[in-house]
Amino acid sequence: MPTAPPPPIISVSGLTKTYASGLHALKNIDLEIRKGEIFALLGPNGAGKTTLINIICGIVTPSSGRIVAGGHDVLREYRAARSKIGLVPQELVTDAFETVWATTSFSRGLFGKAPHPPHIEKVLRDLSLWEKKDAKIMTLSGGMKRRVMIAKALSHEPEILFLDEPTAGVDVGLRRDMWAQVRDLREKGVTIILTTHYIEEAEQMADRVGVISKGELILVEDKASLMKKLGKKQLTLNLQNPLTALPAGLADWPLTLKAGGHALEYVFDATEEQTGVPSLLRRLSELDIGFRDLNTRQSSLEDIFVGLVKERTTS
């Protein structure tokens, strides 16, 4: 008999949040996060990403619903649930006058963990902070402060790590280092949930993607199958001679003139049996429209995301 899949490390059911102002920040969210995965939560500003994270972390109280994290009910067993979670918030909140070592060690103690200098040292070394261990936070660059926030979140050895816009305002080199650290943590079994505006990071890093818009979780999908299912392909034909307008003979295809008339662009669904590409090429030949070369490009996750949110707001 096939073995049952392990229970999710985070389970959210029927979650809603309505603020006193009447704002419906979250609407009936159901979500399960698998142990050891990297889950990317995408959505425009104000979509509800941070509210969802803060409720799971026990910082914001939900209006209704149930959340279980690491086997513990977040509301009824707050301390036990929170001990399983590390959170790197968007805001850089640190004690400016403390040293890197002191603030990271103190964070560990906040979760009732006994001092463990070798673990703190390893975290600081992994985040390239060891040379700065005795520096006061106020002397660090913004990127280094962001690393300190991650070190604090990892100080108590959590099983679940939330990264809320972790690389906002961070330079490219530092971002690359951080994602290497994230991959390393996942290899060690840490479950990682991230929100990001850098969609290419989600595309590169995530196992699954959730899209949230106006407080509703509109899609949760394995990244690969999402891109396969929803992704379009874009065919670009670089013409031998520019066109000033699309000929009437090409009206059957949704074509766009690009590059000052030097290129034709055709977007099609690669999963359809009839893509329209062979018949388009035949018609171009009949019309004596020559092209130097052609290339196709798969839609990116960003194209898909923008399309989903646009579809949601116009429906």
VOGU-3710 file (C-alpha; in Angstrom, 3 decimals, decimal comma):
1> mptappppii> 0,000/0,000/0,000  1,260/3,515/-0,770  2,368/5,428/2,295  0,288/8,458/3,258  1,975/11,811/2,745  3,300/13,405/5,928  1,007/15,931/7,617  1,617/19,541/6,578  3,939/21,542/8,815  1,528/24,500/8,531
11> svsgltktya> -2,208/24,147/8,085  -4,476/27,177/7,670  -8,230/26,665/7,380  -11,095/29,137/7,058  -8,857/32,074/7,967  -10,374/35,559/7,826  -9,252/38,922/9,140  -11,463/42,004/9,282  -10,094/45,129/10,932  -12,175/47,569/12,976
21> sglhalknid> -12,127/49,937/10,003  -14,112/47,341/8,045  -11,159/46,325/5,857  -11,398/42,644/4,868  -7,658/41,912/4,872  -8,054/38,130/4,458  -11,035/36,191/3,116  -11,476/32,501/3,931  -7,869/31,382/3,376  -7,151/27,631/3,192
31> leirkgeifa> -3,486/26,692/2,809  -1,193/23,795/3,623  2,598/24,099/3,613  4,677/20,933/3,248  7,638/20,221/5,480  10,954/21,114/3,866  9,594/23,083/0,909  10,231/26,642/-0,217  6,844/28,299/-0,681  6,660/31,706/-2,372
41> llgpngagkt> 3,709/33,971/-1,637  3,226/36,544/-4,380  0,859/39,478/-4,465  0,721/43,232/-4,980  1,108/45,666/-2,095  -1,907/45,514/0,208  -2,899/42,030/-1,003  -2,671/40,513/2,510  0,736/38,775/2,412  2,126/40,326/5,602
51> tliniicgiv> -1,205/39,976/7,443  -1,238/36,243/6,658  2,345/35,809/7,871  1,711/37,823/11,047  -1,343/35,728/11,923  0,543/32,448/11,460  3,348/33,854/13,634  0,853/34,857/16,338  1,468/38,601/15,993  -2,012/39,449/14,659
61> tpssgrivag> -5,224/37,807/15,916  -7,492/36,356/13,223  -11,214/37,132/13,064  -11,954/33,446/12,411  -10,261/30,249/11,303  -7,656/27,830/12,629  -3,888/27,706/12,183  -1,643/24,809/13,160  2,131/25,274/12,956  4,593/22,519/13,772
71> ghdvlreyra> 1,786/20,452/15,270  0,582/23,232/17,598  -2,533/25,412/17,433  -1,234/28,972/17,039  -3,953/30,461/19,264  -4,294/27,811/21,991  -0,627/26,782/22,139  1,031/30,041/21,217  4,413/29,542/22,898  4,897/26,014/21,557
81> arskiglvpq> 3,886/27,060/18,026  5,990/30,229/18,058  9,076/28,307/19,205  8,954/26,408/15,900  8,941/29,624/13,838  11,582/32,137/12,820  10,428/35,414/11,297  12,401/37,950/9,279  10,014/40,939/8,985  10,117/43,616/6,305
91> elvtdafetv> 11,153/46,336/8,744  14,697/46,429/10,078  13,964/46,254/13,805  17,135/45,863/15,871  18,677/47,344/18,990  21,078/49,879/17,445  23,386/49,948/20,479  23,785/46,173/20,863  26,480/44,108/19,183  25,675/41,509/16,550
101> wattsfsrgl> 26,649/38,693/18,929  24,604/40,048/21,842  21,408/40,684/19,892  21,514/37,251/18,221  22,191/35,469/21,521  19,427/37,444/23,248  16,929/36,398/20,561  17,710/32,753/21,311  17,002/33,335/25,007  13,642/34,927/24,230
111> fgkaphpphi> 12,439/31,508/23,059  13,552/29,818/26,266  16,531/28,142/24,638  19,686/27,615/26,718  22,780/29,490/25,519  24,557/27,669/22,700  27,538/29,725/21,487  28,617/27,172/18,824  25,198/27,480/17,130  25,290/31,293/17,242
121> ekvlrdlslw> 28,805/31,226/15,803  27,732/28,926/12,960  24,742/31,136/12,090  26,930/34,250/12,030  29,594/32,539/9,935  27,016/31,190/7,466  25,652/34,727/7,014  29,141/36,267/6,661  28,621/38,168/9,931  31,387/36,594/12,005
131> ekkdakimtl> 33,849/39,416/11,328  31,169/41,850/12,551  30,184/39,931/15,695  31,472/42,663/18,040  30,215/45,582/15,934  27,256/47,616/17,123  24,186/47,286/14,899  24,111/51,058/14,267  27,484/50,864/12,470  26,302/48,300/9,911
141> sggmkrrvmi> 25,052/48,855/6,370  21,415/48,172/5,510  22,349/44,858/3,878  24,298/43,733/6,939  21,386/44,710/9,200  19,174/42,500/7,043  21,594/39,617/7,635  21,406/40,264/11,382  17,601/39,971/11,169  18,003/36,548/9,550
151> akalshepei> 20,575/35,527/12,193  18,132/36,506/14,962  15,350/34,502/13,295  17,618/31,428/13,130  19,042/31,780/16,641  16,542/29,382/18,265  16,826/26,715/15,530  13,286/27,018/14,109  11,733/24,387/11,855  9,824/27,053/9,905
161> lfldeptagv> 11,306/30,299/8,587  9,235/33,208/7,279  11,029/35,733/5,078  8,854/38,794/4,446  10,460/40,708/1,551  13,909/39,625/2,798  15,974/41,149/0,001  14,164/44,474/-0,372  16,811/47,148/-0,835  19,654/44,613/-0,781
171> dvglrrdmwa> 22,359/44,655/-3,456  22,616/41,827/-5,970  25,690/40,189/-4,400  24,121/40,112/-0,965  20,876/38,777/-2,409  22,777/35,906/-4,025  24,465/35,072/-0,710  21,119/35,095/1,091  19,535/32,708/-1,378  22,488/30,347/-1,063
181> qvrdlrekgv> 21,795/30,384/2,682  18,094/29,708/2,074  18,912/26,690/-0,100  21,276/25,419/2,594  18,553/25,742/5,244  16,099/23,844/3,061  18,688/21,077/2,654  18,699/20,814/6,461  14,932/20,381/6,558  13,836/23,929/7,386
191> tiiltthyie> 10,554/24,910/5,741  10,765/28,369/4,168  7,891/30,688/3,296  8,851/33,882/1,520  7,142/36,898/0,108  9,011/38,811/-2,538  8,633/41,542/-5,133  11,514/40,009/-7,072  9,493/37,482/-9,011  12,612/36,023/-10,608
201> eaeqmadrvg> 13,637/34,889/-7,114  10,398/32,996/-6,641  10,822/31,533/-10,107  14,336/30,389/-9,299  13,857/29,298/-5,676  10,318/28,152/-4,953  8,903/24,640/-5,064  5,352/25,991/-4,960  3,789/29,385/-5,523  0,718/30,986/-3,979
211> viskgelilv> -0,847/34,120/-5,439  -2,854/36,388/-3,134  -4,920/39,345/-4,330  -7,289/41,546/-2,320  -7,161/39,163/0,638  -8,026/36,051/-1,386  -5,679/33,195/-2,155  -6,468/32,865/-5,840  -4,014/30,108/-6,726  -1,626/27,602/-5,137
221> edkaslmkkl> 0,359/25,456/-7,541  3,634/23,639/-8,027  5,787/26,171/-9,830  6,622/23,899/-12,765  3,033/22,836/-13,424  1,814/26,422/-12,980  4,161/27,631/-15,684  3,272/24,707/-17,919  -0,467/25,124/-17,410  -0,734/28,891/-17,622
231> gkkqltlnlq> 2,386/29,844/-19,534  2,071/31,184/-23,029  4,785/31,159/-25,643  5,843/34,214/-27,534  7,044/33,859/-31,138  9,098/36,748/-32,515  9,863/36,986/-36,239  12,605/39,413/-37,254  11,549/40,655/-40,687  13,803/41,182/-43,689
241> npltalpagl> 11,905/44,353/-44,601  9,979/46,477/-42,087  6,174/46,763/-42,239  4,363/50,053/-41,672  1,113/48,210/-40,839  -0,206/44,683/-40,534  -1,520/43,384/-43,900  -5,197/42,406/-44,017  -4,091/38,905/-44,960  -2,740/38,397/-41,430
251> adwpltlkag> -5,964/39,366/-39,645  -6,603/35,766/-38,496  -3,674/35,920/-36,028  -3,366/38,296/-33,036  -0,095/39,814/-34,210  1,750/42,865/-32,916  4,314/44,909/-34,810  7,434/45,564/-32,754  10,812/47,284/-33,138  9,523/49,976/-35,491
261> ghaleyvfda> 7,954/47,422/-37,841  11,065/45,240/-37,990  9,538/42,396/-35,933  6,252/40,523/-35,655  5,172/39,125/-32,284  2,677/36,288/-31,867  1,611/34,982/-28,441  0,094/31,500/-28,389  -0,875/28,737/-25,990  1,790/26,058/-26,279
271> teeqtgvpsl> -0,536/23,432/-24,748  -3,081/23,753/-27,578  -2,971/21,200/-30,356  -3,432/23,923/-32,983  -0,986/26,683/-32,103  -1,487/28,521/-35,371  2,252/28,792/-35,946  2,569/26,555/-39,074  -0,367/28,257/-40,799  1,045/31,690/-39,914
281> lrrlseldig> 4,398/30,814/-41,467  2,649/29,536/-44,611  0,630/32,757/-44,896  3,764/34,896/-44,520  5,308/32,952/-47,401  2,178/33,431/-49,533  2,298/37,192/-48,813  6,009/37,246/-49,648  6,905/38,565/-46,191  10,380/37,242/-45,451
291> frdlntrqss> 12,031/36,974/-42,060  15,689/36,634/-41,111  15,148/34,527/-38,009  12,598/33,605/-35,375  12,689/32,750/-31,693  10,229/31,625/-29,056  10,144/32,494/-25,375  8,169/30,839/-22,594  6,162/33,217/-20,430  7,863/34,023/-17,156
301> ledifvglvk> 6,270/33,678/-13,746  5,922/37,472/-13,757  3,834/37,360/-16,959  1,592/34,725/-15,362  1,307/36,628/-12,081  0,407/39,931/-13,744  -2,157/38,146/-15,909  -3,791/36,416/-12,929  -4,095/39,566/-10,847  -5,347/41,588/-13,836
311> ertts> -7,946/38,899/-14,587  -9,054/39,002/-10,938  -9,428/42,778/-10,783  -11,381/43,009/-14,029  -13,744/40,090/-13,341
//
